[in-house]
Amino acid sequence: MKISKPFLVVMFVLAAVLFADAELFAQGCSACKAAAETGTDSNGNNVSGGLNNAILYLMVVPYILLFLFFRKRIIAFWKELRSLWA
């Protein structure tokens, strides 16, 4: 049985990710870390709420774009799924 090269590459990457130290993935940019550590800006406002909103924004935008690109397929899928239950 011969194992293909792409399969070996995928398995190696998967093993590297699974066995990597957690601190390796916990690296952040120094500007974000400094802003989170200080806690308030010059006006006395809490910075952590702004960072949380920025993270949510960065998480939601790709899903909105994917929905816009594939909306016809998504709608067709839901219609077919609904027809199976009816």
Secondary structure as UniProt FT lines:
FT   HELIX           5..18
FT   HELIX           22..25
FT   HELIX           30..38
FT   TURN            42..43
FT   HELIX           47..85
//
